[in-house]
């Protein structure tokens, strides 16, 4: 392992017809999260074949930074909106960086 960076890939599926509303919320989440200590990168992607599918790719400096992120006002506010915008739950996959 070359660094202690923790990556997260999170899949988020919009309810049909709520793609734009979810995208707006996710873009706001990105803007606020990028200001957090310990956030190395936080990028949002949308599938060109399935506009209801979003993927967040995140890099964090530590487990503590991720824990702090999960309790921020902007993240908890987003989580509260998820039932009205998303199908299912957030599906995070935690990864450890092995190479550059």
ZADRENTI-817984 format. One record per residue (C-alpha): residue number from 1; residue in one letter; x, y, z. Coordinates in steps of 0.25 Angstrom, whole numbers, plus 2048, in hexadecimal, padded with zeros to 3 digits. Layout:
<pts>
<pt><romar>NUM</romar><vexdren>a</vexdren><u>X</u><v>Y</v><w>Z</w></pt>
...
</pts>
This chain:
<pts>
<pt><romar>1</romar><vexdren>x</vexdren><u>800</u><v>800</v><w>800</w></pt>
<pt><romar>2</romar><vexdren>x</vexdren><u>806</u><v>80D</v><w>7FC</w></pt>
<pt><romar>3</romar><vexdren>x</vexdren><u>7FD</u><v>817</v><w>804</w></pt>
<pt><romar>4</romar><vexdren>x</vexdren><u>7F2</u><v>816</v><w>80E</w></pt>
<pt><romar>5</romar><vexdren>x</vexdren><u>7E8</u><v>81C</v><w>805</w></pt>
<pt><romar>6</romar><vexdren>x</vexdren><u>7DA</u><v>816</v><w>806</w></pt>
<pt><romar>7</romar><vexdren>x</vexdren><u>7D2</u><v>816</v><w>7F9</w></pt>
<pt><romar>8</romar><vexdren>x</vexdren><u>7C3</u><v>814</v><w>7F9</w></pt>
<pt><romar>9</romar><vexdren>x</vexdren><u>7BA</u><v>811</v><w>7ED</w></pt>
<pt><romar>10</romar><vexdren>x</vexdren><u>7AB</u><v>814</v><w>7F0</w></pt>
<pt><romar>11</romar><vexdren>x</vexdren><u>7A0</u><v>810</v><w>7E6</w></pt>
<pt><romar>12</romar><vexdren>x</vexdren><u>793</u><v>818</v><w>7E7</w></pt>
<pt><romar>13</romar><vexdren>x</vexdren><u>787</u><v>815</v><w>7DF</w></pt>
<pt><romar>14</romar><vexdren>x</vexdren><u>77D</u><v>820</v><w>7DD</w></pt>
<pt><romar>15</romar><vexdren>x</vexdren><u>76E</u><v>81D</v><w>7DC</w></pt>
<pt><romar>16</romar><vexdren>x</vexdren><u>769</u><v>81E</v><w>7CE</w></pt>
<pt><romar>17</romar><vexdren>x</vexdren><u>765</u><v>82D</v><w>7CB</w></pt>
<pt><romar>18</romar><vexdren>x</vexdren><u>76E</u><v>832</v><w>7D7</w></pt>
<pt><romar>19</romar><vexdren>x</vexdren><u>77B</u><v>832</v><w>7D0</w></pt>
<pt><romar>20</romar><vexdren>x</vexdren><u>77D</u><v>841</v><w>7CF</w></pt>
<pt><romar>21</romar><vexdren>x</vexdren><u>778</u><v>843</v><w>7DD</w></pt>
<pt><romar>22</romar><vexdren>x</vexdren><u>782</u><v>839</v><w>7E2</w></pt>
<pt><romar>23</romar><vexdren>x</vexdren><u>78D</u><v>83E</v><w>7DA</w></pt>
<pt><romar>24</romar><vexdren>x</vexdren><u>78B</u><v>84C</v><w>7DF</w></pt>
<pt><romar>25</romar><vexdren>x</vexdren><u>78C</u><v>847</v><w>7EE</w></pt>
<pt><romar>26</romar><vexdren>x</vexdren><u>798</u><v>83F</v><w>7EA</w></pt>
<pt><romar>27</romar><vexdren>x</vexdren><u>79F</u><v>84B</v><w>7E4</w></pt>
<pt><romar>28</romar><vexdren>x</vexdren><u>79D</u><v>853</v><w>7F1</w></pt>
<pt><romar>29</romar><vexdren>x</vexdren><u>7A2</u><v>847</v><w>7F9</w></pt>
<pt><romar>30</romar><vexdren>x</vexdren><u>7AF</u><v>847</v><w>7F1</w></pt>
<pt><romar>31</romar><vexdren>x</vexdren><u>7B1</u><v>856</v><w>7F2</w></pt>
<pt><romar>32</romar><vexdren>x</vexdren><u>7AF</u><v>855</v><w>801</w></pt>
<pt><romar>33</romar><vexdren>x</vexdren><u>7B7</u><v>849</v><w>803</w></pt>
<pt><romar>34</romar><vexdren>x</vexdren><u>7C3</u><v>84D</v><w>7FC</w></pt>
<pt><romar>35</romar><vexdren>x</vexdren><u>7C5</u><v>858</v><w>806</w></pt>
<pt><romar>36</romar><vexdren>x</vexdren><u>7C7</u><v>84E</v><w>812</w></pt>
<pt><romar>37</romar><vexdren>x</vexdren><u>7D4</u><v>84A</v><w>818</w></pt>
<pt><romar>38</romar><vexdren>x</vexdren><u>7D9</u><v>83D</v><w>814</w></pt>
<pt><romar>39</romar><vexdren>x</vexdren><u>7D1</u><v>83D</v><w>806</w></pt>
<pt><romar>40</romar><vexdren>x</vexdren><u>7DB</u><v>83B</v><w>7FB</w></pt>
<pt><romar>41</romar><vexdren>x</vexdren><u>7D2</u><v>839</v><w>7F0</w></pt>
<pt><romar>42</romar><vexdren>x</vexdren><u>7C3</u><v>838</v><w>7EE</w></pt>
<pt><romar>43</romar><vexdren>x</vexdren><u>7BD</u><v>836</v><w>7E0</w></pt>
<pt><romar>44</romar><vexdren>x</vexdren><u>7B0</u><v>833</v><w>7DB</w></pt>
<pt><romar>45</romar><vexdren>x</vexdren><u>7AD</u><v>82B</v><w>7CE</w></pt>
<pt><romar>46</romar><vexdren>x</vexdren><u>7A0</u><v>828</v><w>7C7</w></pt>
<pt><romar>47</romar><vexdren>x</vexdren><u>79E</u><v>81C</v><w>7BD</w></pt>
<pt><romar>48</romar><vexdren>x</vexdren><u>79C</u><v>820</v><w>7AF</w></pt>
<pt><romar>49</romar><vexdren>x</vexdren><u>793</u><v>814</v><w>7AC</w></pt>
<pt><romar>50</romar><vexdren>x</vexdren><u>78B</u><v>815</v><w>7B9</w></pt>
<pt><romar>51</romar><vexdren>x</vexdren><u>789</u><v>823</v><w>7BE</w></pt>
<pt><romar>52</romar><vexdren>x</vexdren><u>783</u><v>81E</v><w>7CB</w></pt>
<pt><romar>53</romar><vexdren>x</vexdren><u>791</u><v>818</v><w>7CF</w></pt>
<pt><romar>54</romar><vexdren>x</vexdren><u>79B</u><v>821</v><w>7D6</w></pt>
<pt><romar>55</romar><vexdren>x</vexdren><u>7A8</u><v>81D</v><w>7DC</w></pt>
<pt><romar>56</romar><vexdren>x</vexdren><u>7B0</u><v>825</v><w>7E6</w></pt>
<pt><romar>57</romar><vexdren>x</vexdren><u>7BF</u><v>822</v><w>7E6</w></pt>
<pt><romar>58</romar><vexdren>x</vexdren><u>7C6</u><v>827</v><w>7F3</w></pt>
<pt><romar>59</romar><vexdren>x</vexdren><u>7D4</u><v>827</v><w>7F9</w></pt>
<pt><romar>60</romar><vexdren>x</vexdren><u>7D6</u><v>82A</v><w>808</w></pt>
<pt><romar>61</romar><vexdren>x</vexdren><u>7E2</u><v>82C</v><w>810</w></pt>
<pt><romar>62</romar><vexdren>x</vexdren><u>7DD</u><v>823</v><w>81C</w></pt>
<pt><romar>63</romar><vexdren>x</vexdren><u>7D2</u><v>81B</v><w>822</w></pt>
<pt><romar>64</romar><vexdren>x</vexdren><u>7D0</u><v>827</v><w>82B</w></pt>
<pt><romar>65</romar><vexdren>x</vexdren><u>7CE</u><v>831</v><w>820</w></pt>
<pt><romar>66</romar><vexdren>x</vexdren><u>7C3</u><v>827</v><w>81A</w></pt>
<pt><romar>67</romar><vexdren>x</vexdren><u>7BD</u><v>826</v><w>828</w></pt>
<pt><romar>68</romar><vexdren>x</vexdren><u>7BD</u><v>835</v><w>829</w></pt>
<pt><romar>69</romar><vexdren>x</vexdren><u>7B7</u><v>836</v><w>81B</w></pt>
<pt><romar>70</romar><vexdren>x</vexdren><u>7AB</u><v>82D</v><w>81F</w></pt>
<pt><romar>71</romar><vexdren>x</vexdren><u>7A7</u><v>836</v><w>82A</w></pt>
<pt><romar>72</romar><vexdren>x</vexdren><u>7A8</u><v>843</v><w>823</w></pt>
<pt><romar>73</romar><vexdren>x</vexdren><u>79B</u><v>84B</v><w>821</w></pt>
<pt><romar>74</romar><vexdren>x</vexdren><u>79B</u><v>84B</v><w>812</w></pt>
<pt><romar>75</romar><vexdren>x</vexdren><u>79D</u><v>83C</v><w>812</w></pt>
<pt><romar>76</romar><vexdren>x</vexdren><u>792</u><v>839</v><w>81C</w></pt>
<pt><romar>77</romar><vexdren>x</vexdren><u>789</u><v>842</v><w>814</w></pt>
<pt><romar>78</romar><vexdren>x</vexdren><u>78C</u><v>83B</v><w>807</w></pt>
<pt><romar>79</romar><vexdren>x</vexdren><u>789</u><v>82D</v><w>80E</w></pt>
<pt><romar>80</romar><vexdren>x</vexdren><u>77C</u><v>833</v><w>813</w></pt>
<pt><romar>81</romar><vexdren>x</vexdren><u>778</u><v>836</v><w>805</w></pt>
<pt><romar>82</romar><vexdren>x</vexdren><u>77C</u><v>829</v><w>7FF</w></pt>
<pt><romar>83</romar><vexdren>x</vexdren><u>76F</u><v>821</v><w>801</w></pt>
<pt><romar>84</romar><vexdren>x</vexdren><u>767</u><v>82C</v><w>7F9</w></pt>
<pt><romar>85</romar><vexdren>x</vexdren><u>772</u><v>82C</v><w>7ED</w></pt>
<pt><romar>86</romar><vexdren>x</vexdren><u>779</u><v>81E</v><w>7ED</w></pt>
<pt><romar>87</romar><vexdren>x</vexdren><u>775</u><v>810</v><w>7EB</w></pt>
<pt><romar>88</romar><vexdren>x</vexdren><u>77B</u><v>807</v><w>7F6</w></pt>
<pt><romar>89</romar><vexdren>x</vexdren><u>787</u><v>80B</v><w>7FF</w></pt>
<pt><romar>90</romar><vexdren>x</vexdren><u>795</u><v>811</v><w>7FC</w></pt>
<pt><romar>91</romar><vexdren>x</vexdren><u>79E</u><v>806</v><w>7F8</w></pt>
<pt><romar>92</romar><vexdren>x</vexdren><u>7AC</u><v>80A</v><w>7FD</w></pt>
<pt><romar>93</romar><vexdren>x</vexdren><u>7B8</u><v>801</v><w>7FA</w></pt>
<pt><romar>94</romar><vexdren>x</vexdren><u>7C5</u><v>804</v><w>802</w></pt>
<pt><romar>95</romar><vexdren>x</vexdren><u>7D2</u><v>802</v><w>7FC</w></pt>
<pt><romar>96</romar><vexdren>x</vexdren><u>7E1</u><v>804</v><w>800</w></pt>
<pt><romar>97</romar><vexdren>x</vexdren><u>7EA</u><v>80A</v><w>7F6</w></pt>
<pt><romar>98</romar><vexdren>x</vexdren><u>7F5</u><v>801</v><w>7F2</w></pt>
<pt><romar>99</romar><vexdren>x</vexdren><u>7FD</u><v>808</v><w>7E6</w></pt>
<pt><romar>100</romar><vexdren>x</vexdren><u>7FE</u><v>815</v><w>7E0</w></pt>
</pts>
